[in-house]
Amino acid sequence: MYYTILLMMLRKNIAIDLGTANTIVWVAGVGIVSNEPTVVAVSVDDNKVVAVGEEAKKMLGRTPESLMANRPMREGVIADYQVTEAMLRYFIGKALGGFTPFKPIVMVCVPAGCTQVERRAALDATLSAGAHKAYLIDEPLAAAIGAGIPVSAPSGHMIVDSGGGSTEAAVISLGGVVVHKTARIAGTKIDEAIQKYMKKKHNLIIGDTTAEDIKIKIGSAIPLEKEEKMEISGRDLVFGLPRTVTITSSEVTEAIKQTLLSMIAAVKAVLEDTPPELAADIIDKGITMSGGTSLLRNLNKLLTEETGVPAHLADEPLLCVVRGTGLVLENLELWKRSVTTKG
């Protein structure tokens, strides 16, 4: 008995928000220890991991033939199992901060709409990366807990968690997800829409990082009162030579409009399926938005316009999921029915 208690005290509890764009790691009693891009650079010859996170992101689109930098997560789920496992090992090792004889207990969040095969892959990758026991929690529930929503109350709360790979809309009541929809459209698809627009309108080919910069600096879900401009460099589609053009914020709004409406379609689908009693609660409380893509300027205004329900940003939307995952990990007995486990 005492040995078990001692083991529990010595084992570290780690919560990981394994996102398409960023991976955030939280350690019990310490807080957030790592927030890095979900990018891994691999050597082509021997398939060995060369760099992970911030260092690997700098290599995107700039690697020689001997190296390959890519994102092992696609649309919120594992796309490359081996690379994801190596990346998880790196993040778990970083969280442990050196050698420890006791393997940690790790909880990872996954989209509510992912399949059993995708869930099993996430559990197996976490165990192979060095976890003693692995737990999974649905992202919308973790985001709602992290946003400070009283999810255990017998009333309806709506959360829209929009990250790099997927947008999750869910209604939560009595500590569980009542209705949810996952649209595998989010930040990455917005970047792709900007790239397509630049190619079609300006005959300019730009990279993922440049598209992301445009989105962050002058992107807006609805036209801005004061137009903003930005100079963009890329490769000319016709002549194949480097060229610079100026793009305006209204052009970016036009480029991303359809993608944003596809994301909002998932929110509308959830509202349509919500039981009337819970729908009344949501009208009163509004929609809480979390995730990196929710930081896009005026996205909450567009969501309010399209649904008729007031939408507001959670405090620190990027950290909601990992905070919620950490809180669940600290109170496992309370949340036993909401998590999947292996180990």
C-alpha positions as CSV (number, residue, x, y, z in Angstrom):
1,M,0.0,0.0,0.0
2,Y,2.7,2.5,1.1
3,Y,4.8,1.4,-1.9
4,T,1.9,2.1,-4.3
5,I,1.4,5.6,-2.7
6,L,5.1,6.3,-3.0
7,L,5.2,5.2,-6.6
8,M,2.2,7.5,-7.4
9,M,4.1,10.4,-5.7
10,L,7.3,9.7,-7.7
11,R,5.6,9.2,-11.1
12,K,5.1,12.4,-13.0
13,N,1.7,13.2,-14.5
14,I,2.0,14.7,-18.0
15,A,-0.8,16.1,-20.1
16,I,-0.1,16.6,-23.8
17,D,-2.2,18.6,-26.3
18,L,-1.0,16.9,-29.5
19,G,-2.1,19.3,-32.1
20,T,-1.6,19.5,-35.9
21,A,0.2,22.9,-35.6
22,N,1.5,23.0,-32.0
23,T,2.2,20.5,-29.2
24,I,1.8,21.8,-25.6
25,V,3.0,19.8,-22.6
26,W,1.8,20.3,-19.0
27,V,3.4,18.6,-15.9
28,A,1.4,18.3,-12.7
29,G,2.7,20.6,-10.0
30,V,4.8,22.6,-12.6
31,G,2.4,23.8,-15.3
32,I,3.2,24.3,-18.9
33,V,6.8,23.2,-19.7
34,S,6.7,23.2,-23.5
35,N,4.9,24.8,-26.4
36,E,6.5,24.0,-29.7
37,P,5.4,23.4,-33.3
38,T,4.3,19.8,-34.2
39,V,7.1,19.5,-36.8
40,V,9.8,16.8,-37.1
41,A,12.9,16.7,-39.3
42,V,14.0,13.2,-40.4
43,S,17.1,12.0,-42.1
44,V,16.1,10.4,-45.4
45,D,18.9,7.7,-45.4
46,D,18.4,6.1,-42.0
47,N,15.0,7.6,-41.0
48,K,16.6,9.1,-37.9
49,V,15.0,12.1,-36.2
50,V,17.3,15.1,-36.5
51,A,15.2,17.9,-35.0
52,V,11.8,18.4,-33.3
53,G,9.7,21.4,-32.6
54,E,10.9,25.0,-33.1
55,E,14.2,23.9,-34.6
56,A,12.5,21.6,-37.1
57,K,9.9,24.3,-38.1
58,K,12.7,26.5,-39.2
59,M,13.6,23.8,-41.7
60,L,10.1,23.6,-43.3
61,G,10.5,24.1,-47.1
62,R,14.2,24.7,-46.7
63,T,15.7,21.2,-46.4
64,P,18.3,19.6,-48.7
65,E,17.5,16.2,-50.3
66,S,19.1,14.3,-47.3
67,L,16.5,15.8,-44.9
68,M,12.8,15.9,-44.7
69,A,10.8,18.2,-42.4
70,N,7.1,17.5,-42.0
71,R,4.1,17.5,-39.7
72,P,3.3,14.0,-38.5
73,M,-0.2,15.1,-37.5
74,R,-2.9,15.7,-40.1
75,E,-6.4,17.0,-39.4
76,G,-5.9,16.4,-35.6
77,V,-4.9,12.7,-35.9
78,I,-1.7,10.7,-36.4
79,A,-0.7,10.6,-40.0
80,D,2.8,9.2,-39.5
81,Y,2.9,6.7,-36.5
82,Q,6.7,6.3,-36.2
83,V,7.5,10.0,-36.5
84,T,4.8,10.8,-34.0
85,E,6.2,8.2,-31.5
86,A,9.7,9.8,-31.8
87,M,8.2,13.2,-31.3
88,L,6.3,12.1,-28.2
89,R,9.4,10.5,-26.8
90,Y,11.2,13.9,-27.3
91,F,8.4,15.8,-25.5
92,I,8.0,13.3,-22.7
93,G,11.8,13.3,-22.2
94,K,11.8,17.1,-22.1
95,A,9.0,17.1,-19.5
96,L,10.8,14.6,-17.3
97,G,13.9,16.7,-17.4
98,G,16.5,14.0,-17.4
99,F,16.8,10.3,-16.2
100,T,14.0,9.0,-14.0
101,P,13.5,5.3,-13.0
102,F,9.7,5.8,-13.1
103,K,7.8,6.0,-16.3
104,P,5.2,8.8,-16.3
105,I,1.4,8.7,-16.6
106,V,0.5,10.5,-19.8
107,M,-2.9,11.9,-21.0
108,V,-3.3,12.9,-24.6
109,C,-6.3,14.7,-26.2
110,V,-7.9,13.5,-29.4
111,P,-10.7,14.9,-31.6
112,A,-14.1,13.7,-30.4
113,G,-14.9,12.5,-34.0
114,C,-11.8,10.3,-34.5
115,T,-12.2,6.6,-35.1
116,Q,-11.3,3.7,-32.8
117,V,-8.3,2.9,-35.0
118,E,-7.1,6.5,-34.6
119,R,-7.6,6.3,-30.8
120,R,-5.7,3.1,-30.6
121,A,-2.8,4.6,-32.6
122,A,-2.6,7.5,-30.2
123,L,-2.6,5.2,-27.1
124,D,0.0,2.9,-28.6
125,A,2.3,5.7,-29.7
126,T,2.1,7.2,-26.2
127,L,3.0,3.9,-24.5
128,S,5.8,3.2,-27.0
129,A,7.2,6.7,-26.4
130,G,7.8,5.9,-22.7
131,A,4.5,6.2,-20.8
132,H,3.7,3.8,-17.9
133,K,0.0,4.3,-18.6
134,A,-1.7,6.3,-21.3
135,Y,-5.1,8.0,-21.2
136,L,-7.1,9.7,-23.9
137,I,-9.7,12.5,-23.5
138,D,-11.9,14.1,-26.1
139,E,-10.7,17.6,-27.1
140,P,-14.0,19.5,-26.8
141,L,-14.4,18.3,-23.2
142,A,-10.8,19.1,-22.3
143,A,-11.2,22.6,-23.9
144,A,-14.4,23.3,-22.0
145,I,-12.8,22.3,-18.7
146,G,-9.7,24.4,-19.5
147,A,-11.9,27.4,-20.4
148,G,-13.5,27.3,-16.9
149,I,-16.9,26.2,-18.1
150,P,-18.9,24.4,-15.3
151,V,-19.2,21.2,-17.4
152,S,-20.7,19.1,-14.6
153,A,-23.7,21.3,-14.2
154,P,-27.1,20.1,-15.6
155,S,-27.1,22.9,-18.2
156,G,-25.9,23.1,-21.8
157,H,-22.6,24.8,-22.8
158,M,-21.3,25.0,-26.3
159,I,-17.6,25.0,-27.1
160,V,-16.0,25.4,-30.5
161,D,-12.4,24.3,-30.5
162,S,-10.6,25.2,-33.7
163,G,-6.9,24.3,-34.0
164,G,-4.6,23.6,-36.9
165,G,-6.2,20.5,-38.4
166,S,-9.8,20.2,-37.2
167,T,-12.7,22.3,-35.8
168,E,-14.7,20.6,-33.1
169,A,-18.1,21.9,-32.1
170,A,-19.7,20.3,-29.1
171,V,-22.5,20.7,-26.6
172,I,-21.5,19.6,-23.1
173,S,-23.8,18.9,-20.1
174,L,-23.5,16.8,-16.9
175,G,-19.7,16.2,-17.5
176,G,-20.1,14.7,-21.0
177,V,-20.4,15.5,-24.7
178,V,-24.1,15.5,-25.7
179,V,-23.8,16.4,-29.4
180,H,-20.6,17.0,-31.4
181,K,-19.4,17.4,-34.9
182,T,-15.8,17.4,-36.3
183,A,-14.9,19.3,-39.4
184,R,-11.4,18.5,-40.6
185,I,-11.1,22.1,-41.7
186,A,-9.1,24.6,-39.6
187,G,-5.9,26.7,-39.6
188,T,-4.0,24.6,-42.1
189,K,-7.0,24.7,-44.6
190,I,-7.1,28.5,-44.2
191,D,-3.4,28.7,-45.1
192,E,-4.0,26.5,-48.2
193,A,-6.9,28.8,-49.2
194,I,-4.5,31.8,-49.1
195,Q,-1.9,29.9,-51.2
196,K,-4.6,29.0,-53.8
197,Y,-5.8,32.6,-54.0
198,M,-2.2,33.9,-54.4
199,K,-1.6,31.4,-57.2
200,K,-4.9,32.2,-59.0
201,K,-5.0,35.9,-58.6
202,H,-1.4,37.0,-58.5
203,N,0.3,34.0,-60.3
204,L,2.6,33.7,-57.2
205,I,3.5,30.5,-55.5
206,I,4.1,30.9,-51.7
207,G,5.0,28.5,-48.9
208,D,3.1,27.4,-45.9
209,T,5.0,29.7,-43.5
210,T,4.3,32.8,-45.7
211,A,0.6,31.9,-45.9
212,E,0.5,31.5,-42.1
213,D,2.2,35.0,-41.7
214,I,-0.4,36.6,-44.0
215,K,-3.2,35.0,-42.0
216,I,-1.8,36.2,-38.6
217,K,-0.8,39.7,-39.7
218,I,-3.6,40.9,-42.0
219,G,-6.2,38.1,-41.9
220,S,-9.7,38.9,-40.8
221,A,-13.0,36.9,-41.0
222,I,-14.9,40.0,-42.0
223,P,-13.7,43.1,-43.9
224,L,-11.7,45.5,-41.7
225,E,-12.8,49.2,-41.4
226,K,-9.3,50.3,-42.2
227,E,-7.6,48.3,-45.0
228,E,-4.2,46.8,-44.2
229,K,-1.5,45.8,-46.7
230,M,1.5,43.5,-46.7
231,E,4.3,42.7,-49.1
232,I,4.7,39.1,-50.1
233,S,7.6,37.4,-51.8
234,G,7.3,34.1,-53.7
235,R,8.0,32.4,-57.0
236,D,6.4,33.6,-60.2
237,L,4.1,30.9,-61.7
238,V,4.8,31.9,-65.3
239,F,8.5,32.8,-65.3
240,G,9.7,30.8,-62.3
241,L,11.6,33.7,-60.9
242,P,11.3,35.4,-57.4
243,R,8.7,38.2,-57.3
244,T,7.2,40.5,-54.7
245,V,3.5,41.6,-54.6
246,T,1.4,43.6,-52.2
247,I,-1.7,42.0,-50.8
248,T,-4.6,43.7,-48.9
249,S,-6.6,42.5,-45.9
250,S,-9.8,42.5,-48.0
251,E,-8.2,40.1,-50.5
252,V,-7.3,37.7,-47.6
253,T,-10.9,37.9,-46.3
254,E,-12.2,37.0,-49.7
255,A,-9.6,34.1,-50.0
256,I,-10.6,32.5,-46.7
257,K,-14.4,33.1,-46.7
258,Q,-15.5,29.7,-48.0
259,T,-13.1,27.8,-45.7
260,L,-14.5,29.7,-42.7
261,L,-18.1,29.0,-43.8
262,S,-17.3,25.3,-44.0
263,M,-16.0,25.5,-40.4
264,I,-19.1,27.3,-39.2
265,A,-21.3,24.6,-41.0
266,A,-20.1,22.2,-38.3
267,V,-21.3,24.6,-35.6
268,K,-24.7,25.0,-37.3
269,A,-25.0,21.2,-37.6
270,V,-24.5,20.8,-33.8
271,L,-27.0,23.6,-33.0
272,E,-29.6,21.8,-35.2
273,D,-29.1,18.5,-33.3
274,T,-29.1,20.1,-29.8
275,P,-32.1,19.1,-27.6
276,P,-34.4,22.1,-27.0
277,E,-33.7,22.5,-23.3
278,L,-29.9,22.7,-23.9
279,A,-30.4,25.0,-26.9
280,A,-32.2,27.5,-24.6
281,D,-29.1,27.4,-22.3
282,I,-26.7,28.0,-25.2
283,I,-28.7,31.1,-26.4
284,D,-28.3,32.5,-22.8
285,K,-24.6,31.6,-22.3
286,G,-23.4,31.9,-25.9
287,I,-20.6,29.9,-27.7
288,T,-17.1,29.7,-26.1
289,M,-14.3,29.6,-28.7
290,S,-10.9,28.0,-28.0
291,G,-7.9,26.9,-30.1
292,G,-5.3,28.8,-32.1
293,T,-7.6,29.4,-35.1
294,S,-10.2,31.2,-32.9
295,L,-7.6,34.0,-32.6
296,L,-8.2,34.9,-36.3
297,R,-9.5,38.5,-36.2
298,N,-13.3,38.9,-36.1
299,L,-14.0,35.1,-36.3
300,N,-16.3,35.4,-33.3
301,K,-18.2,38.2,-35.1
302,L,-18.7,36.1,-38.2
303,L,-19.8,33.1,-36.1
304,T,-22.4,35.3,-34.3
305,E,-23.6,36.7,-37.7
306,E,-24.0,33.2,-39.2
307,T,-25.6,31.4,-36.2
308,G,-27.4,34.2,-34.4
309,V,-25.8,33.0,-31.1
310,P,-23.3,35.3,-29.3
311,A,-19.7,33.9,-29.5
312,H,-16.8,34.9,-27.3
313,L,-13.2,33.9,-26.9
314,A,-12.0,31.9,-23.9
315,D,-9.2,33.3,-21.8
316,E,-5.9,32.2,-23.4
317,P,-7.6,30.0,-26.1
318,L,-4.4,28.3,-27.1
319,L,-4.0,26.8,-23.6
320,C,-7.6,25.7,-22.9
321,V,-7.1,22.1,-24.1
322,V,-3.9,21.3,-22.3
323,R,-5.1,23.0,-19.0
324,G,-8.4,20.9,-19.2
325,T,-6.4,17.7,-19.9
326,G,-4.2,18.5,-16.9
327,L,-7.2,19.1,-14.6
328,V,-8.7,15.8,-15.6
329,L,-5.4,14.0,-15.0
330,E,-5.2,15.5,-11.5
331,N,-8.8,14.3,-10.8
332,L,-8.9,11.0,-12.6
333,E,-11.5,9.4,-10.2
334,L,-14.0,12.1,-11.0
335,W,-13.6,11.8,-14.8
336,K,-13.1,8.0,-15.1
337,R,-16.1,7.6,-17.5
338,S,-14.8,10.4,-19.8
339,V,-11.4,8.9,-20.6
340,T,-10.0,5.9,-22.4
341,T,-7.0,4.1,-21.0
342,K,-4.3,1.6,-21.8
343,G,-1.2,0.4,-20.0
